[in-house]
Structure formats: structure tokens, C-alpha cells
């Protein structure tokens, strides 16, 4: 084990100043490697590998790299009106598979480094792609401008942010600078109005994809890459190296990425192609193949549950991650915790046992999360009574869903 740690340090150019820090990182590394080896031994549809995150605990990883902030303040910014790809003809025209990389409209993988501004990279990637599609011009736009200049809302640079606010800034600013004019620094800075005055790409608006409408999301991706939020802080996901990822996901939307295509695996598993911002050494050259979730697993009343919360808002919620949490509950316990650890897994097993034995979820769990769990797991499997309609305080980011947006260029 120590030899593998030494090799990992050499491969990633890592050095620790103190012996105590080396010992601490070695212990974290051992736990991560144990997870990687156990998952790979099961011959799943995906593989894990050591990478630059392998000496970080899960909490450290989340604090440093998870930067999506899905907050109520950002939900009503999108262009109003019918969804731009929502008509029947647009959906019918969607091909069976799509990979925008093959069409030359996806810019190279970038690296956000130790700055939680995934939201800026997701937004910039969507803008870059629509610019190429509409104008034929290839641009590498400035994430740093978004980090420095998107202020006044919930976005806080390297701390966290929201793609909707980035899109709104680009529209109000008349465009986004190029990376050459406004280079990435991987840290918070003051908005440079001189650099920001140059425009490499512009957009005229953006649409949030209707929630619980996977066909609409597929139709959107058939026409352009889209900006999405996912749960990216799981131990398996951060060590993903290839294959169709069907691993455990958590409850919160905490990471922003870009969907650049879709397709179906050899075994019939539908998937989304997702461009990440953790460098080319992560995943399949910076990309993950993310298993799709079946719409049929989501009860109609669950959709109404969110409609009650959102009212007339057009804020979008896709469904690509809705079924993952139940999948992770089942797997965490049916595999007898052979490769799971931590309080999160214990909670999952506890919830799963209560669900399978038809025990009510006690009120010691926060009521809003309890109601969401009851609605999602109770109705599809007929294990629990209908949900109580007391949903005023539930925020949609408290359950595992995908937020997705498209951008427009006239």
C-alpha cells in the first residue's frame, strides 16, 4: 500500500511538508483505494481509478470542488414563453444518438483547479458550443470573467454560483470575453471592466428545460449542448475513470457540468455524455458517460409536488438523476456495505430498511426531506401512505434531480 501511495505522489507531483500530514493523507488514500479496488472487483458497468483527488477526504473534496448553488433567488431568470425545443416536430427529429464532439462544437476540456466555480465552466461551455453552432466561430470564453463579475445575486466566485446568473450577466454585459483577453486564475478577483469590455461570444437568452420532461431534455441536447446541475460529490463519481456510470448519488445538486450528447450502451442502457471541468486526467479524457434514469420510476404526484412548490415558475428540472438515490439505497445495503463507509451510507441503509419493512419515516429526520422521501419511495412501490401536502419549505435541491438550461443566440 505504501508503495502505491509513493507512486501516486510521484505521478501527481505531490509533496507534504510535515510527517503528520503525510501520515494523514496516507490514511485517506488507503480508504479511497479500498473503495476503488472493491468496486472494480465487482466488474460493474464502470471503473474507478486513482486520480488527483485520491488524498482528499469526501468533505475536503466537496468543500474544494463542489460549487453549484441552486437557490430560490436564481429560479426566475430564464426567458419566458414556450420551451424552444418543446414542439413535437423538434422531438421527433432528435436522432437516436448524439455526440457534439464529433461535430466540432465542444471546446477542449478545462480544469477549474482548486476553485469551486464549476457553475462558470458549465455556463461558458454552453455558450461556446451555441456560438460554434450558430456562427461557425470557435471561441474559448472566460470563466474568470464570470467568477469576478457575476455579483449581486447568490453567486460567490470560487465559493459557489449559479449558471442562470452567469447567463443573465452575459446578456446584460453584451457578451463574454475570450479566455485570452481575460485569463483564468483559479481564484476570486475584482471585476476588470477593461478586460470585460471585449466580447468573444454573445447570447440573446436562455431557457430552463421543463422539469420531469426527459423528452424535452433529449430534444434540447439534440440541438445543442446544455448546462446542467448534478450531484457530483460521491466517492465513486470523483474516482470515475470509464464506462457507463450507475453509481450512488447523493441528495443535493452541488456540481455543474455540460451535457454534450446521449446514446445507448451495448447492454441497452441509455446514457448522457457529460463534459466535466476537472481536467483531461479525470474520467474518459474529462468526460463521463452518465446512466439515464427511467421516467417511469417517477410518480405523477411527485411532479405535482414540485409544481405546488414552484407555482407558475418555469424553472426547469430534468429527471436524469431522480432514480439514482433509490438505486444507491438498495445497493448500499444489498451489497452489505462491502465498499461503502461513512454516515451517509448508514443513513441510506437505515432509510432503505425502513422503506422495505414499511416502517414510517420518523420525525427525527427534517420534515421536508422526510416528505420528499416518502413521496418518491412510497408511491412507486406502494409501501407508504400518500404524502401530506405541506410542501412550502421544501427546496427542489434537497432531492436528487438535474437542473438544465439551454442558451439562445439570434
N, C-alpha and C positions, 0 to 999 in steps of 0.2 A: 504493500500500500504506500509506504514512504517513497519507494522508487517511482511510482506513478505520480505522486504529488510533486516530486522533484522534476520529473519530466514535464508535467503540466506547467510548473513555474518557468521552466526553460522555454517551453513553446510559446508562452504568453508574456515573457519578459517581466515576470513578477518577482519582486524582492520585498521583504519585510524588514523594517528597521529593528524590531525587537524580537527576542526569542519567544516571549509570551504571545506576541501577535502571530508568529509563525505557528506556534502550537494551536492557537485558537483557530486559525484558518485551516490547519491540517484536519482538525476535528470536524469542521464544517464540510470540508472537501470529502472526508470519508463518508459522511451521511449522504451527500449528493451522489457520490459514486455508487453507494449501495443501492440507491433508488435506480440509477441508470442501469446497472448490471441486472437487477431483478426484473425490470420492465423488458429489457432486451431479451432476457432468457425466456420470456413468455411468447416470443415470436408474434407480437401484435402487428397491426397494420402500419405501425410507425416505429421509428427507432429514436433513441436518445443518445447523446454523446456529451463528453466533457466539452466545455467552452469557457469563454471569459467570465461567465457568471458562477463558475463552479466553486469558488471560495467564499461566496456570499450566502448568508442565511436567507430564508424566504422573506423575512421582514426587511432586511437590508436591500434586497433586490427590489421589493415593492417601493420602498422609500426613494430609491435612486432612479428607477426607470419607469414606473407607472405614473403617468401624468394626465390622464383624461379626467376631466371634472364635469360630469353630467349633472347639471344643477338646473333648478326650475327657471332661473334667470335666463338661461340660454335656449328656452324651448320655443320661443315665438318669433324667431328672426327670419325664418325661411320665407321664400317668395310664396305669396298666397295664390290660390287658384288650383285647378286640377293638376294632378301629378303629370309631369311632362311625358312620361313613358307609360302612362296608365291605360291608354286606349287598347282595344282588343287587337287591332292590326299590329301595333308595336310588339305586343306579347307574342302574337302568332309568328312574327318574323324572327324571333330570337332563335339563333342556331342551337344545336344540341350541345356544343362545346364552344368555349371562347377563351383565348389566351392573348391578351393585348400586347404581351411582349413580342409575339410573333409578328404583330402589325407595326412594331417600331414606335409605339406611343408611350412606353413605360421607360422612364429615366432610370439610370443605374441606381442600385441600392445605396442608400446613405446610412450614416451612423450618427445617432443622436448623442452618443457617448454618455457621460455621467450627468445628464440633464434631462429632467422629466418633461420634455417638450414634444412627446410623440404626437400630440394634437397638431402642432405646427407642421411636422413632417407629413402627417396624413393629409392635411389640407393642401399643402404645397404640391404633393404628388398628384392629387386630383386635379389641381389647376394646371399643372404641367401637361397632364395627359389630354385634357379637353382642349388645351391650346394647340397641341400637336394635331389632334383630330380635326379641329375646325380651321386652322390656319396653315398647317404643314410645317410650322416652326418648332424646332426643338429647343426648349429652354430648361435651364436648371434654376429654379427660383429660390428666393432667400427665406429660409426658415428663421434665420436670425432676425430679420425684419419683423416677423410675426412675434417672436419672443420679446423683442424690445418695444414694439409699438402697439401691440394689442392690449390696451388698458381700458379701465373704466367699467369693466364687467366682472366676470368671475375668473378670467384668465390671469395667471400669475407667472408667466415666463417658464422658467425651469421647474417651478413648483407644480403647476398644473394648468390646464386650459381646456378650451372647447373649440372644435372645428367651426361651429356656426359663427363664433365671434371672429375667427380668422377670416372666413368668407365675407362677413359683413365689413371688416376692415378693408379688405382688398377692393370691395365695391366702392366704399366711401372714399378710399385713397386714390381711386382711379387706376389701380393696378398694383402689382407686386414686383419688387426689384429682382434682378438676377443675383445668383449666388456670387458671381464675380464682383458685382458692384457692392454687395452687402454680405460679406463672407460670414460663414458660420463660426461661432466662437465657443459653443457649448457652455455658455454661462449667461446669466442675466446681464443686460446692458441698458443704457439710455437710448431712447429712440433717436437715430441720426436722421434728421429731416432732409439733409442734403443727399445722403445715400438713398433715402426712401423716395426721393423725387424722380428717380429713374424708374421706368416701367418696362418690365420684360414680358409680363403677362397680365391680362385683364379678364374679368368675368362680369357678366351682367346680372347674375342672380344665382340662387341655389334652391333646390327643392329637398325637403325631407321625404324619404320614401315611406309610404303608408305602412304603419305597423301591422303586424300579422298578415302581411301580404308578400309571401315569398315569390309569387309570380311577378309582382311589381319589381322586387329587388333583382330577380333574374333578368327582367326586361331592361332594367337600368344598366346592369353590367354588360348586357349585350350591346349597349350603345356607348358606354364609356366606363372607365374605372371609377369607383365610388369611394368616398371617405366613410369609414365605419368605426364604431367603438366595440370592443370585445372585452372579455375578461382574459388578461394576459399574464396574470401573476402566479399561475400554478407552477408547482415544482417541475412537472413533466413538460409543460409548454416551454419554459425557459431553457430546457435542455433538448428540445426537439431538434432532430437532425435530418429527418426524411420520412417519406411515406404519408399516408392519409391519417391525420391526427384525429383520434377519437378519445383522447384522454380526458381526465377530470378537469372541469372548470369550476370556478367559484361563483359567488353571488353577485359581485359588483362589476360594473363596467369601469375598467381602470386603465385601459390601453387603447390607443388609436392607431389604426392601420389603414391600408387601402386594398379593396378587393379589385383584382386585375383580371379576373376570369373565373370560369367554372367548368365543370365536366363531371365525368363518371368514371370511377375506378374499374379495374378489371373484374372485381367482385360485385359490381353493381352499386357501389357506394357513391352517392352524389357528393360533390365537394366544391368548395370555393378556393380559388387561388388568392393568397393574401401576401401583399408586399409589406414587409416589416421595415423598421428603421434601426436595426441592431447590427448593421454591417453584414458583409457577404459571408463571414465565417459562421454565422448563425443559420440554422435550418438548411434548406436546399438553396445555397447561394443567396441567402437573405429572404427567401420566400418560404411560406408554409402552405401545405395542402390541408385545408380545414374541412373536416367532415360536415356535411349538411345535416340539419335536423328535419325530421318529418313534420309537416304541418298538421298531420292527422293526430299527433300526440297532444296538441294544444286545444283545450276545450273552448267552445264558443263563449261560455260565461267568463272565461279568463280574459278574453278580448274585451268584453263588456266592462270587466273590472277596471281595465285601463281607460276605457272610454269615459267611465264615470269620473275618473281622476282628471283626465286631460280635458274634458269638456269638448269645446269646439276647436281645440288646438289641432293644427296639422302636423305637430311634432311626430316624427316617424319612429317606429320601432319595427325592425325586421325580426325574424324568428330563428335565425340560423343557430343561435346558441341556447334556445329555450329548453331543449330536451337534455342538454349536456349535464345539468346538475343532477337530475334523477339518475342518469347513467353513472355519474360519479358516486352517488349514494350507494347504488346497487353494487358497483364494482368494489368500493371501499370495504364492504362487508363480505360479499360473496368470495372475494379472494383472501378473506381472513386477515387483512391488514399485512400481508406479506411484504408489501413495498410501500406502505403508507405510514406516516407518522405525524404527530402534532395534534394540537387541539382541534384544528379544522376537521381532520378526519374522524376524530372521536365524535364530534358533533354530527357529522354526516351519518356515521353508523348509528348513533342514538336516534336520529330522525328516521332513518330507514327502518330500524327495528320497531319504532312506534307506528309508522305507516303500515308495515306489513302485518303487525299484530292488532291493527285497528284501534290503537290507543290514541286518545285525543292529545293534541299538542298542548302541553301545559302553558300556563300564562307566564311562566318564568322567562320564556322567550319573548322578545319585544313583540307586542301585539301586531304591529304592521307586518313584520316578517312572518309571524305565525299565520296570519290570514292569507298571505301570498302562498305559503307552503301548502296550507290546507286546500286552497283553490286549485293550485296546479296539480298536486299529487292526489287529492281526494277525488276530484271529479273524473279524471280519465280512468282511474282504477276502481271507482265506486267503493272506496274504503272509508270515506269520511262524509259527514253531513255537509250540505251546501254552505258556502261561505256567508258570514254575516256581512251585510253591506255597510261597513263602517270604514270606508277607504280614504277618508280625506287626507290622512297624514302619510300615506304610502307613496314613496317616490319610485318611479319605474327602475332606477338604477339599483334598487335593492333586490332585484331578481335578475337572473342571468339572461339578458336579451342583447340584441345588437341594434345600435343606432346607426342609421345610414343616411348619407346625403349625396345628392348629385349637384354638379355645378353647371351653369349655363354660360355660353359665350355666343353672343349675337353674330 
